[in-house]
Amino acid sequence: MEDWGPVLIAVVLFVLLTPGLLFQLPGRGKTVEFGNMQTSGVSILVHAVIYFGLITILLLAIGVHVYVG
């Protein structure tokens, strides 16, 4: 059986945490901006740290597994 949990979690988090797609933290004019489709270097760094933290918690601490086959 193949474990697709890490792949699915990584793809979903990558799409949801793309800076400017759903939200941007920090925004250009405000602390949080929603759906502005713009980004900055600081925003990329913040979203990367959030991504790393969430993927670490979900894959290592909780141990999400999805078996196919």
GISUL-V302573 format. One record per pair of residues at least 12 apart in sequence whose ideal C-beta (glycine too) atoms are under 6 Angstrom apart, sorted by the first residue. I is the first residue (numbers start at 1). GAP is how many residues later the second one is. Records with the same first field share a line. If there is no record, write none. Layout:
BEGIN
I: GAP + GAP
END
This chain:
BEGIN
1: 66 + 68
2: 66 + 67
3: 62
4: 62 + 64
5: 59 + 60 + 61
6: 53
8: 58
9: 49 + 55
13: 38 + 41 + 42
17: 30 + 33 + 34
19: 20 + 24 + 25 + 28
20: 16 + 17 + 18 + 19
24: 12 + 19
25: 21
END
